[in-house]
Amino acid sequence: MLNIDEIQNGVVIDHIKAGMSHTLADVAGLYSLDCGVAMIKNVRSTKSGKKDIIKIEGDTSSINFGVLAYIDPEITINHIKNGKIIKKEKPVLPDTLVNVMRCKNPRCITSIEHECDHIFKFTQSGKYRCVYCEEEFNRLK
Ligand SMILES: [Zn+2]
């Protein structure tokens, strides 16, 4: 397990709702990364009672942090360089997500044509919808 002090270059995702770190890591594709990833669950927090923290050591340039705001808008992304926090940011929702999450509609073209990109657009209703079948992405699944 990585210690927060041991991260020299990477990202610490803080203030994650307790129990959500697995979902966030899955959606952000952290399991397929070549980086060191540590999840710390149920950390005591003065602000929210309990929280999860994810630490990623290494090159994080390929990670889409914006999508995480859809799952948990309260998170903070801390960018670490040479052992110091150089930037703290709240993730911003991207307008379009390509191959980040999959459409769950069995009748959707993306379920039939496996070469098809999974594209979701952020709509006025505040939700992501599949561009092919308009199926809404459910953040809790
Ligand atoms: Zn679809």
Backbone and ligand atoms as CSV (ligand in chain L), in Angstrom:
chain,resi,resn,atom,element,x,y,z
A,1,MET,N,N,0.845,-1.205,0.000
A,1,MET,CA,C,0.000,0.000,0.000
A,1,MET,C,C,0.881,1.256,0.000
A,2,LEU,N,N,0.579,2.155,-0.919
A,2,LEU,CA,C,1.328,3.411,-0.987
A,2,LEU,C,C,0.934,4.327,0.164
A,3,ASN,N,N,1.888,5.023,0.687
A,3,ASN,CA,C,1.588,6.052,1.688
A,3,ASN,C,C,1.491,7.390,0.959
A,4,ILE,N,N,0.616,8.278,1.457
A,4,ILE,CA,C,0.407,9.567,0.782
A,4,ILE,C,C,1.726,10.347,0.691
A,5,ASP,N,N,2.561,10.206,1.696
A,5,ASP,CA,C,3.824,10.936,1.720
A,5,ASP,C,C,4.832,10.370,0.725
A,6,GLU,N,N,4.573,9.142,0.292
A,6,GLU,CA,C,5.530,8.498,-0.602
A,6,GLU,C,C,5.309,8.856,-2.061
A,7,ILE,N,N,4.190,9.491,-2.362
A,7,ILE,CA,C,3.938,9.854,-3.754
A,7,ILE,C,C,4.813,11.032,-4.150
A,8,GLN,N,N,5.622,10.823,-5.189
A,8,GLN,CA,C,6.489,11.891,-5.680
A,8,GLN,C,C,5.840,12.587,-6.869
A,9,ASN,N,N,5.339,11.787,-7.807
A,9,ASN,CA,C,4.692,12.338,-8.990
A,9,ASN,C,C,3.445,11.524,-9.289
A,10,GLY,N,N,2.319,12.205,-9.313
A,10,GLY,CA,C,1.075,11.497,-9.575
A,10,GLY,C,C,-0.112,12.315,-9.128
A,11,VAL,N,N,-1.165,11.593,-8.750
A,11,VAL,CA,C,-2.421,12.263,-8.413
A,11,VAL,C,C,-3.032,11.595,-7.179
A,12,VAL,N,N,-3.583,12.415,-6.304
A,12,VAL,CA,C,-4.356,11.896,-5.177
A,12,VAL,C,C,-5.792,12.402,-5.344
A,13,ILE,N,N,-6.722,11.453,-5.438
A,13,ILE,CA,C,-8.141,11.824,-5.527
A,13,ILE,C,C,-8.705,11.761,-4.112
A,14,ASP,N,N,-9.103,12.927,-3.616
A,14,ASP,CA,C,-9.530,13.032,-2.215
A,14,ASP,C,C,-11.029,13.330,-2.131
A,15,HIS,N,N,-11.564,13.190,-0.927
A,15,HIS,CA,C,-12.979,13.468,-0.633
A,15,HIS,C,C,-13.943,12.615,-1.450
A,16,ILE,N,N,-13.554,11.386,-1.715
A,16,ILE,CA,C,-14.458,10.459,-2.398
A,16,ILE,C,C,-15.468,9.951,-1.383
A,17,LYS,N,N,-16.732,9.903,-1.797
A,17,LYS,CA,C,-17.770,9.359,-0.935
A,17,LYS,C,C,-17.371,7.934,-0.528
A,18,ALA,N,N,-17.464,7.625,0.769
A,18,ALA,CA,C,-17.048,6.310,1.258
A,18,ALA,C,C,-17.745,5.198,0.481
A,19,GLY,N,N,-16.946,4.258,0.001
A,19,GLY,CA,C,-17.490,3.126,-0.735
A,19,GLY,C,C,-17.507,3.316,-2.243
A,20,MET,N,N,-17.163,4.525,-2.715
A,20,MET,CA,C,-17.241,4.811,-4.153
A,20,MET,C,C,-15.904,4.658,-4.864
A,21,SER,N,N,-14.826,4.397,-4.150
A,21,SER,CA,C,-13.505,4.387,-4.786
A,21,SER,C,C,-13.397,3.311,-5.877
A,22,HIS,N,N,-14.032,2.165,-5.655
A,22,HIS,CA,C,-13.966,1.105,-6.661
A,22,HIS,C,C,-14.652,1.531,-7.967
A,23,THR,N,N,-15.849,2.122,-7.837
A,23,THR,CA,C,-16.596,2.581,-9.017
A,23,THR,C,C,-15.798,3.641,-9.778
A,24,LEU,N,N,-15.207,4.584,-9.040
A,24,LEU,CA,C,-14.414,5.641,-9.666
A,24,LEU,C,C,-13.204,5.051,-10.405
A,25,ALA,N,N,-12.513,4.144,-9.755
A,25,ALA,CA,C,-11.325,3.535,-10.361
A,25,ALA,C,C,-11.703,2.779,-11.626
A,26,ASP,N,N,-12.850,2.127,-11.586
A,26,ASP,CA,C,-13.330,1.357,-12.726
A,26,ASP,C,C,-13.658,2.280,-13.900
A,27,VAL,N,N,-14.432,3.337,-13.643
A,27,VAL,CA,C,-14.858,4.261,-14.702
A,27,VAL,C,C,-13.657,5.010,-15.289
A,28,ALA,N,N,-12.695,5.367,-14.447
A,28,ALA,CA,C,-11.527,6.107,-14.931
A,28,ALA,C,C,-10.498,5.197,-15.596
A,29,GLY,N,N,-10.734,3.881,-15.557
A,29,GLY,CA,C,-9.818,2.945,-16.198
A,29,GLY,C,C,-8.517,2.749,-15.442
A,30,LEU,N,N,-8.538,2.979,-14.137
A,30,LEU,CA,C,-7.300,2.892,-13.355
A,30,LEU,C,C,-6.738,1.475,-13.283
A,31,TYR,N,N,-7.628,0.469,-13.411
A,31,TYR,CA,C,-7.156,-0.908,-13.296
A,31,TYR,C,C,-6.296,-1.324,-14.479
A,32,SER,N,N,-6.466,-0.642,-15.615
A,32,SER,CA,C,-5.678,-1.019,-16.785
A,32,SER,C,C,-4.430,-0.157,-16.935
A,33,LEU,N,N,-4.187,0.735,-15.984
A,33,LEU,CA,C,-3.008,1.604,-16.055
A,33,LEU,C,C,-1.748,0.881,-15.619
A,34,ASP,N,N,-0.624,1.456,-16.047
A,34,ASP,CA,C,0.667,0.894,-15.687
A,34,ASP,C,C,1.204,1.533,-14.389
A,35,CYS,N,N,0.386,2.388,-13.767
A,35,CYS,CA,C,0.826,3.137,-12.579
A,35,CYS,C,C,0.568,2.341,-11.302
A,36,GLY,N,N,1.211,2.783,-10.228
A,36,GLY,CA,C,0.861,2.263,-8.910
A,36,GLY,C,C,-0.431,2.904,-8.449
A,37,VAL,N,N,-1.406,2.089,-8.087
A,37,VAL,CA,C,-2.696,2.623,-7.642
A,37,VAL,C,C,-3.013,2.065,-6.259
A,38,ALA,N,N,-3.354,2.956,-5.335
A,38,ALA,CA,C,-3.734,2.514,-3.991
A,38,ALA,C,C,-5.086,3.100,-3.631
A,39,MET,N,N,-5.947,2.266,-3.085
A,39,MET,CA,C,-7.245,2.742,-2.624
A,39,MET,C,C,-7.288,2.649,-1.115
A,40,ILE,N,N,-7.642,3.739,-0.482
A,40,ILE,CA,C,-7.767,3.733,0.972
A,40,ILE,C,C,-9.232,3.993,1.288
A,41,LYS,N,N,-9.857,3.034,1.945
A,41,LYS,CA,C,-11.296,3.129,2.164
A,41,LYS,C,C,-11.621,3.538,3.593
A,42,ASN,N,N,-12.751,4.235,3.716
A,42,ASN,CA,C,-13.309,4.597,5.022
A,42,ASN,C,C,-12.341,5.353,5.922
A,43,VAL,N,N,-11.645,6.332,5.311
A,43,VAL,CA,C,-10.780,7.209,6.092
A,43,VAL,C,C,-11.669,8.166,6.863
A,44,ARG,N,N,-11.347,8.410,8.122
A,44,ARG,CA,C,-12.149,9.350,8.897
A,44,ARG,C,C,-11.897,10.769,8.425
A,45,SER,N,N,-12.970,11.518,8.209
A,45,SER,CA,C,-12.860,12.880,7.702
A,45,SER,C,C,-13.719,13.787,8.561
A,46,THR,N,N,-13.191,14.954,8.890
A,46,THR,CA,C,-13.955,15.883,9.729
A,46,THR,C,C,-15.143,16.449,8.974
A,47,LYS,N,N,-14.985,16.534,7.627
A,47,LYS,CA,C,-16.020,17.160,6.814
A,47,LYS,C,C,-17.217,16.233,6.567
A,48,SER,N,N,-16.942,14.999,6.175
A,48,SER,CA,C,-18.036,14.157,5.721
A,48,SER,C,C,-18.159,12.840,6.487
A,49,GLY,N,N,-17.504,12.741,7.647
A,49,GLY,CA,C,-17.592,11.494,8.396
A,49,GLY,C,C,-16.576,10.484,7.912
A,50,LYS,N,N,-16.904,9.826,6.795
A,50,LYS,CA,C,-15.971,8.866,6.206
A,50,LYS,C,C,-15.774,9.167,4.734
A,51,LYS,N,N,-14.587,8.865,4.245
A,51,LYS,CA,C,-14.323,9.088,2.824
A,51,LYS,C,C,-13.349,8.038,2.319
A,52,ASP,N,N,-13.247,7.935,1.005
A,52,ASP,CA,C,-12.240,7.092,0.363
A,52,ASP,C,C,-11.206,8.007,-0.301
A,53,ILE,N,N,-10.015,7.477,-0.481
A,53,ILE,CA,C,-8.943,8.209,-1.174
A,53,ILE,C,C,-8.303,7.257,-2.187
A,54,ILE,N,N,-7.993,7.785,-3.364
A,54,ILE,CA,C,-7.248,6.983,-4.348
A,54,ILE,C,C,-5.943,7.703,-4.652
A,55,LYS,N,N,-4.851,6.951,-4.612
A,55,LYS,CA,C,-3.544,7.529,-4.937
A,55,LYS,C,C,-3.004,6.847,-6.183
A,56,ILE,N,N,-2.535,7.664,-7.120
A,56,ILE,CA,C,-1.984,7.125,-8.359
A,56,ILE,C,C,-0.573,7.664,-8.522
A,57,GLU,N,N,0.377,6.772,-8.565
A,57,GLU,CA,C,1.778,7.183,-8.727
A,57,GLU,C,C,2.194,6.918,-10.165
A,58,GLY,N,N,2.702,7.940,-10.845
A,58,GLY,CA,C,3.179,7.742,-12.211
A,58,GLY,C,C,2.531,8.712,-13.185
A,59,ASP,N,N,2.565,8.350,-14.459
A,59,ASP,CA,C,2.039,9.212,-15.511
A,59,ASP,C,C,0.517,9.118,-15.560
A,60,THR,N,N,-0.147,10.211,-15.221
A,60,THR,CA,C,-1.614,10.206,-15.153
A,60,THR,C,C,-2.235,10.963,-16.324
A,61,SER,N,N,-1.410,11.292,-17.345
A,61,SER,CA,C,-1.896,12.156,-18.424
A,61,SER,C,C,-3.016,11.513,-19.247
A,62,SER,N,N,-3.095,10.174,-19.233
A,62,SER,CA,C,-4.115,9.516,-20.047
A,62,SER,C,C,-5.438,9.337,-19.303
A,63,ILE,N,N,-5.476,9.739,-18.045
A,63,ILE,CA,C,-6.695,9.507,-17.250
A,63,ILE,C,C,-7.707,10.626,-17.493
A,64,ASN,N,N,-8.938,10.229,-17.698
A,64,ASN,CA,C,-10.028,11.188,-17.874
A,64,ASN,C,C,-10.654,11.471,-16.507
A,65,PHE,N,N,-10.181,12.530,-15.848
A,65,PHE,CA,C,-10.691,12.835,-14.515
A,65,PHE,C,C,-12.086,13.449,-14.561
A,66,GLY,N,N,-12.408,14.102,-15.694
A,66,GLY,CA,C,-13.700,14.783,-15.811
A,66,GLY,C,C,-14.867,13.864,-15.567
A,67,VAL,N,N,-14.768,12.648,-16.089
A,67,VAL,CA,C,-15.881,11.716,-15.965
A,67,VAL,C,C,-16.181,11.396,-14.499
A,68,LEU,N,N,-15.179,11.523,-13.652
A,68,LEU,CA,C,-15.375,11.190,-12.237
A,68,LEU,C,C,-16.353,12.142,-11.554
A,69,ALA,N,N,-16.433,13.360,-12.085
A,69,ALA,CA,C,-17.364,14.338,-11.517
A,69,ALA,C,C,-18.800,13.875,-11.666
A,70,TYR,N,N,-19.044,13.042,-12.667
A,70,TYR,CA,C,-20.394,12.531,-12.896
A,70,TYR,C,C,-20.772,11.504,-11.824
A,71,ILE,N,N,-19.785,10.757,-11.386
A,71,ILE,CA,C,-20.010,9.730,-10.362
A,71,ILE,C,C,-20.076,10.373,-8.981
A,72,ASP,N,N,-19.124,11.287,-8.721
A,72,ASP,CA,C,-19.047,11.914,-7.410
A,72,ASP,C,C,-18.538,13.353,-7.560
A,73,PRO,N,N,-19.447,14.334,-7.603
A,73,PRO,CA,C,-19.048,15.726,-7.858
A,73,PRO,C,C,-18.255,16.365,-6.718
A,74,GLU,N,N,-18.176,15.713,-5.572
A,74,GLU,CA,C,-17.501,16.301,-4.410
A,74,GLU,C,C,-15.999,16.057,-4.368
A,75,ILE,N,N,-15.493,15.234,-5.282
A,75,ILE,CA,C,-14.090,14.854,-5.182
A,75,ILE,C,C,-13.148,16.006,-5.516
A,76,THR,N,N,-11.934,15.921,-4.992
A,76,THR,CA,C,-10.875,16.873,-5.296
A,76,THR,C,C,-9.718,16.099,-5.921
A,77,ILE,N,N,-9.160,16.655,-6.999
A,77,ILE,CA,C,-8.003,16.044,-7.653
A,77,ILE,C,C,-6.762,16.836,-7.238
A,78,ASN,N,N,-5.845,16.188,-6.561
A,78,ASN,CA,C,-4.591,16.822,-6.155
A,78,ASN,C,C,-3.462,16.316,-7.051
A,79,HIS,N,N,-2.839,17.237,-7.769
A,79,HIS,CA,C,-1.718,16.856,-8.628
A,79,HIS,C,C,-0.421,17.012,-7.838
A,80,ILE,N,N,0.361,15.943,-7.793
A,80,ILE,CA,C,1.585,15.940,-6.992
A,80,ILE,C,C,2.816,15.915,-7.896
A,81,LYS,N,N,3.725,16.825,-7.632
A,81,LYS,CA,C,4.988,16.822,-8.368
A,81,LYS,C,C,6.128,16.983,-7.369
A,82,ASN,N,N,7.126,16.125,-7.496
A,82,ASN,CA,C,8.264,16.132,-6.577
A,82,ASN,C,C,7.825,16.147,-5.116
A,83,GLY,N,N,6.783,15.385,-4.809
A,83,GLY,CA,C,6.335,15.235,-3.433
A,83,GLY,C,C,5.477,16.362,-2.899
A,84,LYS,N,N,5.170,17.353,-3.736
A,84,LYS,CA,C,4.363,18.489,-3.286
A,84,LYS,C,C,3.088,18.626,-4.126
A,85,ILE,N,N,2.016,19.102,-3.486
A,85,ILE,CA,C,0.786,19.364,-4.230
A,85,ILE,C,C,0.988,20.641,-5.043
A,86,ILE,N,N,0.922,20.517,-6.376
A,86,ILE,CA,C,1.120,21.704,-7.215
A,86,ILE,C,C,-0.205,22.259,-7.709
A,87,LYS,N,N,-1.252,21.430,-7.708
A,87,LYS,CA,C,-2.555,21.906,-8.184
A,87,LYS,C,C,-3.668,21.090,-7.528
A,88,LYS,N,N,-4.702,21.796,-7.080
A,88,LYS,CA,C,-5.908,21.153,-6.562
A,88,LYS,C,C,-7.037,21.561,-7.484
A,89,GLU,N,N,-7.834,20.589,-7.932
A,89,GLU,CA,C,-8.932,20.984,-8.803
A,89,GLU,C,C,-10.152,20.114,-8.600
A,90,LYS,N,N,-11.298,20.703,-8.933
A,90,LYS,CA,C,-12.547,19.961,-8.986
A,90,LYS,C,C,-12.716,19.507,-10.434
A,91,PRO,N,N,-13.024,18.244,-10.659
A,91,PRO,CA,C,-13.169,17.794,-12.043
A,91,PRO,C,C,-14.341,18.479,-12.739
A,92,VAL,N,N,-14.162,18.752,-14.032
A,92,VAL,CA,C,-15.195,19.393,-14.847
A,92,VAL,C,C,-15.774,18.361,-15.804
A,93,LEU,N,N,-17.103,18.292,-15.851
A,93,LEU,CA,C,-17.762,17.305,-16.703
A,93,LEU,C,C,-17.485,17.560,-18.178
A,94,PRO,N,N,-16.970,16.572,-18.908
A,94,PRO,CA,C,-16.783,16.730,-20.343
A,94,PRO,C,C,-18.124,16.626,-21.079
A,95,ASP,N,N,-18.232,17.295,-22.243
A,95,ASP,CA,C,-19.472,17.244,-23.031
A,95,ASP,C,C,-19.685,15.875,-23.646
A,96,THR,N,N,-18.584,15.270,-24.075
A,96,THR,CA,C,-18.688,13.993,-24.771
A,96,THR,C,C,-17.729,12.990,-24.148
A,97,LEU,N,N,-18.196,11.780,-23.967
A,97,LEU,CA,C,-17.347,10.711,-23.444
A,97,LEU,C,C,-17.298,9.590,-24.466
A,98,VAL,N,N,-16.102,9.248,-24.917
A,98,VAL,CA,C,-15.951,8.187,-25.911
A,98,VAL,C,C,-15.247,6.991,-25.274
A,99,ASN,N,N,-15.917,5.862,-25.295
A,99,ASN,CA,C,-15.377,4.607,-24.769
A,99,ASN,C,C,-14.939,4.699,-23.309
A,100,VAL,N,N,-15.648,5.500,-22.538
A,100,VAL,CA,C,-15.380,5.565,-21.101
A,100,VAL,C,C,-16.308,4.594,-20.377
A,101,MET,N,N,-17.600,4.715,-20.665
A,101,MET,CA,C,-18.535,3.729,-20.144
A,101,MET,C,C,-19.301,3.112,-21.303
A,102,ARG,N,N,-19.928,1.980,-21.025
A,102,ARG,CA,C,-20.607,1.243,-22.079
A,102,ARG,C,C,-22.113,1.414,-21.971
A,103,CYS,N,N,-22.763,1.447,-23.137
A,103,CYS,CA,C,-24.220,1.519,-23.153
A,103,CYS,C,C,-24.773,0.157,-22.714
A,104,LYS,N,N,-25.740,0.212,-21.788
A,104,LYS,CA,C,-26.257,-1.041,-21.220
A,104,LYS,C,C,-27.512,-1.552,-21.946
A,105,ASN,N,N,-27.968,-0.788,-22.938
A,105,ASN,CA,C,-29.169,-1.182,-23.668
A,105,ASN,C,C,-28.858,-2.353,-24.610
A,106,PRO,N,N,-29.465,-3.529,-24.388
A,106,PRO,CA,C,-29.129,-4.694,-25.227
A,106,PRO,C,C,-29.538,-4.520,-26.694
A,107,ARG,N,N,-30.472,-3.588,-26.965
A,107,ARG,CA,C,-30.916,-3.373,-28.351
A,107,ARG,C,C,-30.108,-2.276,-29.045
A,108,CYS,N,N,-29.198,-1.647,-28.315
A,108,CYS,CA,C,-28.395,-0.552,-28.882
A,108,CYS,C,C,-27.407,-1.110,-29.909
A,109,ILE,N,N,-27.102,-0.303,-30.931
A,109,ILE,CA,C,-26.144,-0.722,-31.969
A,109,ILE,C,C,-24.793,-1.093,-31.367
A,110,THR,N,N,-24.420,-0.421,-30.261
A,110,THR,CA,C,-23.120,-0.705,-29.648
A,110,THR,C,C,-23.082,-2.088,-28.997
A,111,SER,N,N,-24.259,-2.640,-28.684
A,111,SER,CA,C,-24.307,-3.995,-28.127
A,111,SER,C,C,-24.243,-5.039,-29.230
A,112,ILE,N,N,-24.624,-4.631,-30.455
A,112,ILE,CA,C,-24.672,-5.565,-31.575
A,112,ILE,C,C,-23.378,-5.496,-32.385
A,113,GLU,N,N,-22.981,-4.263,-32.719
A,113,GLU,CA,C,-21.740,-4.044,-33.480
A,113,GLU,C,C,-20.591,-3.822,-32.500
A,114,HIS,N,N,-19.704,-4.770,-32.384
A,114,HIS,CA,C,-18.664,-4.651,-31.361
A,114,HIS,C,C,-17.556,-3.676,-31.726
A,115,GLU,N,N,-17.509,-3.287,-33.005
A,115,GLU,CA,C,-16.503,-2.316,-33.429
A,115,GLU,C,C,-16.941,-0.885,-33.117
A,116,CYS,N,N,-18.170,-0.728,-32.735
A,116,CYS,CA,C,-18.780,0.583,-32.550
A,116,CYS,C,C,-18.241,1.285,-31.298
A,117,ASP,N,N,-17.904,2.579,-31.433
A,117,ASP,CA,C,-17.483,3.345,-30.264
A,117,ASP,C,C,-18.677,3.604,-29.351
A,118,HIS,N,N,-18.427,3.588,-28.057
A,118,HIS,CA,C,-19.477,3.941,-27.092
A,118,HIS,C,C,-19.376,5.435,-26.829
A,119,ILE,N,N,-20.324,6.185,-27.344
A,119,ILE,CA,C,-20.269,7.645,-27.231
A,119,ILE,C,C,-21.467,8.142,-26.425
A,120,PHE,N,N,-21.172,8.922,-25.398
A,120,PHE,CA,C,-22.223,9.532,-24.582
A,120,PHE,C,C,-22.082,11.040,-24.648
A,121,LYS,N,N,-23.224,11.727,-24.734
A,121,LYS,CA,C,-23.212,13.192,-24.716
A,121,LYS,C,C,-23.948,13.690,-23.477
A,122,PHE,N,N,-23.419,14.776,-22.911
A,122,PHE,CA,C,-24.054,15.382,-21.746
A,122,PHE,C,C,-25.239,16.211,-22.235
A,123,THR,N,N,-26.402,15.957,-21.685
A,123,THR,CA,C,-27.608,16.620,-22.170
A,123,THR,C,C,-28.085,17.689,-21.192
A,124,GLN,N,N,-29.047,18.470,-21.642
A,124,GLN,CA,C,-29.622,19.556,-20.841
A,124,GLN,C,C,-30.213,19.048,-19.531
A,125,SER,N,N,-30.637,17.790,-19.531
A,125,SER,CA,C,-31.247,17.229,-18.335
A,125,SER,C,C,-30.209,16.909,-17.250
A,126,GLY,N,N,-28.920,17.171,-17.574
A,126,GLY,CA,C,-27.881,16.919,-16.586
A,126,GLY,C,C,-27.444,15.474,-16.539
A,127,LYS,N,N,-27.709,14.734,-17.618
A,127,LYS,CA,C,-27.332,13.328,-17.658
A,127,LYS,C,C,-26.601,13.011,-18.945
A,128,TYR,N,N,-25.817,11.936,-18.902
A,128,TYR,CA,C,-25.177,11.459,-20.119
A,128,TYR,C,C,-26.102,10.472,-20.810
A,129,ARG,N,N,-26.269,10.671,-22.130
A,129,ARG,CA,C,-27.085,9.746,-22.911
A,129,ARG,C,C,-26.287,9.202,-24.078
A,130,CYS,N,N,-26.536,7.935,-24.395
A,130,CYS,CA,C,-25.921,7.284,-25.546
A,130,CYS,C,C,-26.357,8.025,-26.810
A,131,VAL,N,N,-25.413,8.336,-27.717
A,131,VAL,CA,C,-25.769,9.090,-28.917
A,131,VAL,C,C,-26.562,8.248,-29.907
A,132,TYR,N,N,-26.525,6.934,-29.748
A,132,TYR,CA,C,-27.230,6.060,-30.698
A,132,TYR,C,C,-28.675,5.798,-30.263
A,133,CYS,N,N,-28.853,5.431,-29.002
A,133,CYS,CA,C,-30.186,5.002,-28.574
A,133,CYS,C,C,-30.764,5.891,-27.481
A,134,GLU,N,N,-30.016,6.908,-27.032
A,134,GLU,CA,C,-30.476,7.843,-26.009
A,134,GLU,C,C,-30.635,7.218,-24.635
A,135,GLU,N,N,-30.140,6.002,-24.464
A,135,GLU,CA,C,-30.167,5.368,-23.148
A,135,GLU,C,C,-29.333,6.219,-22.186
A,136,GLU,N,N,-29.875,6.440,-20.999
A,136,GLU,CA,C,-29.197,7.251,-19.998
A,136,GLU,C,C,-28.165,6.395,-19.264
A,137,PHE,N,N,-26.987,6.996,-19.002
A,137,PHE,CA,C,-25.988,6.264,-18.223
A,137,PHE,C,C,-26.309,6.418,-16.753
A,138,ASN,N,N,-26.468,5.294,-16.092
A,138,ASN,CA,C,-26.767,5.299,-14.665
A,138,ASN,C,C,-25.466,5.246,-13.886
A,139,ARG,N,N,-25.219,6.299,-13.103
A,139,ARG,CA,C,-23.924,6.429,-12.431
A,139,ARG,C,C,-23.713,5.401,-11.332
A,140,LEU,N,N,-24.770,4.754,-10.890
A,140,LEU,CA,C,-24.614,3.840,-9.761
A,140,LEU,C,C,-24.412,2.393,-10.180
A,141,LYS,N,N,-24.373,2.132,-11.491
A,141,LYS,CA,C,-24.174,0.746,-11.912
A,141,LYS,C,C,-22.780,0.554,-12.451
L,1,ZN,ZN,ZN,-26.979,2.934,-26.699
